[in-house]
Amino acid sequence: MSDTDKTTRKPDPDRVAFLRSLPMEVKEQITGDEAEAFMFAVDIPQSLYEKIKDFITEEGGGKS
C-alpha cells in the first residue's frame, strides 16, 4: 500500500469506538499493527482475535 493510500483512508468509527471501550489491560496487549488492521477493516490477525474475542458479538444473532 502506498503512503498516499495510508493517509487518505479513514478508520471505521464503530471499530475505533470498540477499541476505545476495551479494558486497559486488553488495550495494552494490542499491537499497533493489530489495531490498524481492525480499524481499517482488514482481515484481523488471529492474535488480535484471541485478545478481543470475549468482548465481541457475532453479527446476526449473537454468540452461538
C-alpha positions in Angstrom: 0.0 0.0 0.0 1.4 3.4 -0.9 1.9 6.3 1.6 -1.0 8.2 -0.2 -3.4 5.3 0.5 -2.4 5.2 4.1 -3.1 9.0 4.6 -6.4 9.1 2.7 -8.2 6.1 4.1 -10.5 6.6 7.1 -10.9 4.2 10.0 -14.3 2.7 10.7 -15.7 4.8 13.6 -17.6 1.8 15.1 -14.3 -0.1 15.3 -12.4 2.8 16.8 -15.1 3.2 19.4 -14.9 -0.6 20.2 -11.2 -0.5 20.7 -11.5 2.6 22.9 -14.1 0.7 25.0 -11.9 -2.2 25.8 -10.4 -2.6 29.3 -7.0 -1.0 29.7 -5.3 -4.4 30.3 -6.6 -5.6 26.9 -5.7 -2.4 25.1 -2.1 -2.7 26.4 -1.7 -6.1 24.7 -2.9 -4.9 21.3 -0.1 -4.0 18.9 -0.2 -1.0 16.5 -0.4 -3.3 13.5 -3.3 -5.3 15.1 -5.2 -2.1 15.9 -4.7 -0.7 12.4 -5.9 -3.9 10.7 -9.0 -3.8 12.9 -9.8 -0.1 12.4 -9.4 -0.2 8.7 -11.5 -3.4 8.3 -8.6 -5.5 7.0 -8.7 -9.2 7.9 -7.6 -9.1 11.5 -4.8 -11.3 12.8 -5.6 -14.4 14.8 -3.5 -12.9 17.7 -5.9 -9.9 17.9 -9.0 -12.0 17.7 -7.7 -14.0 20.7 -7.3 -10.8 22.7 -10.7 -9.4 22.0 -13.0 -12.4 21.4 -14.6 -12.1 24.8 -15.7 -8.6 24.0 -17.2 -9.1 20.6 -20.6 -10.4 19.5 -21.2 -12.1 16.2 -23.5 -10.3 13.8 -26.8 -11.9 13.0 -28.0 -13.0 16.4 -25.2 -13.0 18.9 -22.8 -15.8 20.0 -23.7 -19.3 19.3 
